[in-house]
Structures are given as C-alpha cells and as structure tokens.
Amino acid sequence: MENKSKKLYLLTGFLGAGKTTFLKSVIDSLSDQKVGIIMNEFGKTGIDGTLVKKDGITLTEIDRGSIFCSCLKISFVQAMVEMSNQDIDYLFVESSGLADPSNIDEIMDAVRRLAGDDAYDYRGAICIVDGRNFLEQLDELETIKRQALYSNLVVINKSDLIDQPTIESITKRVKEINPYVDIHPTSFGKIDRSFLEKDLVKEKWIESQDTTNTTENKPRTFTLRYKGDIPKENLTKFLDAVSPSTFRIKGFSKLDEGWNQVDVVNSKIDYKEFESEAPDSSIVFISKIGIGIIKEIADNWENIVGVEMKLR
C-alpha cells in the first residue's frame, strides 16, 4: 500500500447545528474515495455514529467527554495514530458540540511525533453554525466563540429557516471573531465539494491555546431506554417539559407511528423517520443542571408517558 498523507478535516459546531448531516453530505460526494471518521460524543451511547455507518467507512467512536479535554486527549491521539495506518484517503473528525478546539495544534504535534510528519495533511477546521440559534448561543457560551475563532471555514446551516438579514448578522458576528474565515450559507448541510480542493489553512492567524474543556466543566449526560412503542403526542409533551434543563436531547424512539430519530435543540423538537432494528429505544440528554435533571426526567416520564424505563 502506498504510504501517502491522509487529508484531515476537523468538524466543529454547537449541539444540533447539523454536523452529522453535513458530514453525511460530504461522504456521499466522496463515494469514489476511502473515508475514515472519528466521532466524538459526550454521552456513553453513540447516536451520531449510527447515522453515518455505511459500507466502506472506517469509523471510530470516542465518547464520555470532549476529545480536546485532558480526560480524552490521549484517546484522541491514539485513535488518530491508529487511523494513520488504515487504507483511507480522507479522515474527518466530528467533535462533540461542546468541544473547544483551541489546542488542536498541540494535539496534531503529538500525532506527528507518533505517526510521522507525513501521516496527515491537515486541511483545516470546518465550523457548522446553527442559523436559527447561533446569535443567541454566541452571547451565552464561550465554546461557540472558540469554535468560530479556530475555524477555517464556517457553514451557516439551516439558512432556509432564517431570513437574509439574519444571515448577514451571523456573517458580521463571525467576521468580528475570525476575520479570515470563509463563510457559506446552506441548508441540510449541503455544500459543493470544491472546498476540498482549497487550502483552507493558508491564513494561520492565531496561535493554539489551552482549551476550556476540562473534567470539572464536563456536562453530565444520561441515557433513557424503554421497550415497546409510545404515543408521539406523549413523547412530545415529555420533551417539552424537560428540554429547558438540557443543552441537547437526541436519540431513536419507537412511536405508535414507527421508529423516529428525535432531535431537540432550544425547545425545538424535530422528528425524522428512521429504520431501526434496535431492541429498545434510546434517548440521550446532555444536562444544563447536572444530576438535578434525573428527577425531572423521572417525574415527567412517569406523569406523561407512564411506561417502564431505565435511566443511566
């Protein structure tokens, strides 16, 4: 096998921005190439990895924290080294929605020392922005700013759900943070693959710094599982009740109308039909209020849904 550098892209973006949807679109456009993926999620249960699994994809999942935090940094470096030995042309790293990639240079230095200087051709960080929620989130969370600051391409996703003045406001705010970044509005994560031919990292304008991801501020995640099916109306009422205490809710749920992929961001609930052969439903909650969410989930589930469940 020819020893050639793998083209490496880092994918960032806050919870629910559409990173996995974007990644699926890019993978589809690279059907003629061999692709590897490192998928990072905060929860123990991997939801997004299920969505990108397909023949010909080499997938590694890293969960229970951010790959930029000291708690998982070594695991991330090891996964990159192992991927360097795989027969792939591209490697995409999809980081958790709460990831702060400020120390990416430090991590790449460690990978090069272990895997060799020519193992990867780092092509840049792509930040997926949630057009519906970015302006509100930016003023609340330092993570959002850091993701934009350390990006080489910003994709304003869900542009079909916002107006042109909002797109212009997002563009202005991003440029205030990162004046050198290219910005592309889109919907459903679709973007022309021509960005793969560009030198996104030609403007090296900011140095690496310590990430804000630490073991102390790592959010708590919980997974709810149940068997059988439940009315969609009841699940919606339950999600409405607990979503204010979460950063994100996502998973796969068997409803009275069949299996659905469930996605909740900022109280907005999205359902999408999904084919599944899983033995039970699995819904992941990323908590804003720590372990206090356990009681909220348990009480609301019992009062609204009323079927047996397990929460871990």
VENNOR-V150556 format. One record per helix or strand of 2 or more residues. SS is the DSSP state (~ for helix, > for strand). FROM is the first residue (numbers start at 1). TO is the last residue. If there is no record, write none. Layout:
SS,FROM,TO + SS,FROM,TO
This chain:
>,6,12 + ~,19,29 + >,35,40 + ~,48,52 + >,57,62 + ~,73,84 + >,90,94 + ~,104,115 + >,120,130 + ~,134,138 + ~,142,149 + >,153,157 + ~,159,161 + ~,164,177 + >,182,185 + ~,193,197 + >,221,226 + ~,232,245 + >,246,255 + >,258,265 + >,268,273 + >,281,287 + ~,290,305 + >,310,311
